[in-house]
Amino acid sequence: MTSEVLVEKKKLDQPPLEIHTLGDRVLRQPAKRVAKVDAEIRQLVREMLQTMYSADGIGLAAPQVAVHKQLIVIDCEPDNAANQPLVLINPTIKAASREICVAQEGCLSIPKVYLDVKRPEAIEVSFKDEHGRPRTLSANGLLARAIQHEMDHLNGVLFVDRVENGLALNQELKKYGFSTQAVKPIA
């Protein structure tokens, strides 16, 4: 399967899109389903990938670049040119494992902040690819975590909202100049 959205995995001096950061209201708005997968969506995917690689990320959701569409791009191996990035349009988690895993997460919208987050170890997700074809994917480990993290963005949720250690959260956010008021804890 060759992708129409192939981009070179390199840093650009001027990435095509701006990544919004914690405190910006655009990150809290829920994304709308993509009605039609067309050339415009594929161009957005290309620009999102270029922006993600330029920021040394492994995932990026459209709301992070102020586009309120259910679209995420993921590449858990950005240094491996042979590894194709994953494009998920209108993703839905169909199943999640009972096994919970705690691991450190970071986010391009909250630079330099890394904190522990609990998530299901494995998931099954259905989505459309960049051609509009329905797909289902079973993922575990880092890929499952990245998909769940990026899908949270589609609902206006950031990983810091899921952090249970309030002391560590407050210390990290303050250290890098972010307001703790911008966190919306998930009950």
N, C-alpha and C positions, 0 to 999 in steps of 0.2 A: 504494500500500500504506500504509494508516494503521495506526499502532502503537497497541496498547491500553495501552502503557506510557508515553504522553506525559507528561512533567513539564516544568514551567517551568524554563528554563535560568537559574537564579538562585542566589545564595548564601543559604543558610539560617543563622540564628544557631545553631540547634540541629539539625544534620544527624541523620537517623534512625539512622545506623550509625557505629560507631567504627572508624577506620582504624588497624590495628596497625602497629608500626614494627619496623625491623631489630633483631634480637635476640629478638623474640617468637617462641616455638616454633610458634604457629599458622601462621606464614608458611612453615614448612618441611614441613608435612604435605600429602601429595598429596590432591587433590580427587577426589571420587567422581562418576561419571557421573550425570546427572539422569535418573531413570527415567520421570518423567511431567511434562510441561509443563502446569501448571495455574495457577489463580488465585493460589496461594501463591507460585509461582515468579515470576509477573508482578508481584506485590507486592514481592518481593525485588528484582526488576529496577528498579522505581520507586524504592525506597529507595536502591539502589546508585547510580542516576543522580543523585538529589538529593544524596547524599553526595559523589559525584565532582565535581559542579558547585560545591558548597560549598567544596571544597578546591582549586578551580582546576585540576582534572585533565582529561586527555583519555581516560583509560582507568582501569578498576577491575576487579579480579578478585575473585570471592567470597571466596577465602581471605584476602584483605587485610582483610575485615570479619568474619573468624573463621567463615565459612560454607564448609564443605568440599564444595562442589558445583562441577562444571565449568561455570561461568557467568562470562562477561565482558561488560562494557559499554564501548563506545568512542564517542567523539565528537571527531573531529579538528578540528571547527569549533564549539567551544562558544559562540562569540559570534554565530553565525549561526542565528537562530531557525528558519529554513526548513530547515536541515540536520537530518535525522532521525538520532538516535543508532543505533548498531549494537548488536544483542544477539546474542551467540554462545553457544549452549548446546551442550555436548559437542563443542567444535571439534576438528578434526583437520587438520593440514597435509598436503595431498595431493601438493603439488609445491612446490619452491623453486628459484629461479634459481641458476645458478652464479655470477652476478655478486654480489660481496660489496660491501657499503657500510658505511663507518664513519661513525657519527653520534653526537652527544651524546644521552644519555638521562638522564631523571630518574625518580623514582618517588614516589608519594604515601606510600609506606611508608618512604622515606628522604628526608625533606624537605630541600631546599636543595642536595642533592648531585647534581651533573651530571657525567657522565664518558662518554668515547668507548666505544662497543660495536660490534663487527662483527656484521652479520647479512646474510642474503640480501636483495637489493634487492627481489625480487618473490616472492610466494607464491600458491598456490591453497589455499583452506581450505574444508572442508565443515563444516556445523554445522546446528543446528536454530534457528529463530527463536523469538520469544516466543509464537508460536501452535503450536509443535511441528512446523512444516513444515520438511522438509529443504531446505537451501540450499547453494549453492556460490558462492564469491566469489573473483575474482582481484584481488589488491591489490599496489600497489607504493608506494615512497616511505614517507611518514610513516604511512600506514594499515597497510602491511605490517609496518613496525617496531612499531607499537602492538599489532597483533594478536600478533606473536611475543613481545613483552615481556609482555603479559597472559597468554598461554598458558603462559609459563614459570612464572608464579605457580601455575598449576594443578598443576604438578609440584614445587612447593616450591623453585623456582629464582628468585633475584632478579637484577636486572641487574648488580649489583656482582660477582656470581659469574662473570660473563663479561668483566669488565674485565681487559685484559692489562697495562696500565701500573700495576704494583704501587705505585710511589712516589706517583703521583697519587691512587690509590685510598686509600692510607693517610693521606695529607695531608688529603684531602677528608673522610673519615670522622672523623678526629680533630678537624678544625676544627668539625664540627657535633655532636660528642659521641657518635658511634657507635663501637662496639667493632669493631676489625678481626677479632676472634675470631668475629664473627657471619657473616663471609664464608665461603662454601664454594666455592672455585674449581672451575670445570669444566675437567677435563683436556682 
